[in-house]
Amino acid sequence: MYPASIKVRSESGFSLVEMLLAMTLMSMLLALAYGGLRASSQATEKGQQILDDSNRIRMAHQFVRKQLTQLLPLTFEEDEAQQIRTVFRGDGRRIRYVAQMPGYLGFGGPQVQELEFVRTEEGLELVLSHALLQGYEEDYLYERQPILLLDKVKTAEFNFLGMDENGEMTQWSPAWEDESILPAAVSLDVEFIDGVYIQWPVLITSVRIDQGAIGGSANRSTNQNYTTTIRDLMSKRTTQQ
């Protein structure tokens, strides 16, 4: 006969099966808790990424739109022999023009600015180079590191809208032919790489200057038709997208 105290301790213990079952349940609970924490952490990181992408896209969009609405019909290159002056140059990937720089960058007067999409390992990047118009030479554009405006871009294209000799709007084109005048309007289409969940807002902007700078004749009727046409084109382009 075992002492009573030993018998009580024996009956109140756990069997091996019970211990294994308890450990299994605890492991499952820990796995679920870890999974929940990991999912919560990933959701937070994704939300922060979306917020960061939204901010940088919004800032780049606002900057490009503002610069394109204040183009100046000022010559930055000139061929005196052939009497050819250049006030705007553009193709699908790059535009060069004269405009005021924002904020503290605007010292010294108007500047020659270049917006260009350059290819990197992670896709295309939109960069800005600029140099003072006074005493301008092309090499001055690249003396400093270009300013990064936008990255993670899959495809991008500038398009240009002009006016013919009769003052009528032409078709959108990915290349600007007459560098001696400004386009009537400029658009920029951007598509981001996978993993960027924010879309590029529609960007179509008209040049807010006198009609003479874009090759048309200036009168109230023409200006009114020009404004109405631009709005119609923007509406149609937005609908197509």
TAZI-V12822 format. One record per pair of residues at least 12 apart in sequence whose ideal C-beta (glycine too) atoms are under 8 Angstrom apart, sorted by the first residue. I is the first residue (numbers start at 1). GAP is how many residues later the second one is. Records with the same first field share a line. If there is no record, write none. Layout:
I = GAP  GAP
//
This chain:
50 = 147  148
53 = 99  143  144  145
54 = 144
56 = 94  95
57 = 93  141  143  144
59 = 90
60 = 66  89  90
61 = 139  140  142
63 = 39  86
64 = 51  62  85  124  139
65 = 138  140
66 = 36
67 = 30  32  46  48
68 = 118  137  139
69 = 136  137  138  139
70 = 29  30  138
71 = 17  26  27  28  111  136  138
72 = 15  25  26  27  28  38  137
73 = 14  25  108  109  136  140  141
74 = 13  24  36  59
75 = 12
76 = 20  22  36  57  60
77 = 61
84 = 95  96
85 = 95
86 = 93  94
87 = 92  93  94  95  126
88 = 88  91  93  94  95
89 = 87  90
90 = 68  70  85  86  93  96
91 = 67  83  84  85
92 = 65  66  67  82  83
93 = 23  24  63  64  65
94 = 20  21  22  23  64
95 = 19  20  21  63  81  91
96 = 16  17  18
97 = 15  16  85
98 = 12  13  14  15  35
99 = 12  14
101 = 12  29
105 = 25
108 = 24  26
109 = 23  24  25
110 = 23
111 = 19  20  21  22
112 = 18  19  20  21  24  29
113 = 15  16  17
114 = 14  15  16  27
115 = 12  13  34
116 = 13  30
117 = 36  39
120 = 31
122 = 29  30  71
123 = 28  29  30  31  70
124 = 27  29  30  31  32
125 = 23  25  26  28
126 = 22  23  24  25  27  30
127 = 19  20  21  22
128 = 18  19  21
129 = 12  13  15  17  18
131 = 12
150 = 40
152 = 40  41  43  44
153 = 37  38  39  40
154 = 37  38  39
155 = 34  35  36
156 = 32  33  34  35
157 = 17  31  32
158 = 16  28  29  30
159 = 13  14  15  27  28  29  30
160 = 12  13  14  15  16  23  25  26  27
161 = 12  22  23  24  25  26  69  72
162 = 14  15  16  21  22  52  53
163 = 21  51  52  53  63
165 = 50
167 = 44  49  50  55  58  59
169 = 15  60  64
172 = 15
178 = 37
181 = 32  33  34
182 = 25  27  31  32
183 = 24  31
184 = 22  23  30  32  42  46
185 = 19  20  21  22  45  48
186 = 18  19  21
187 = 16  17  18  50
188 = 12  15
189 = 14
190 = 13
202 = 32  35  36  39
204 = 29  30  33  34
206 = 20  21  24
211 = 12  15
//
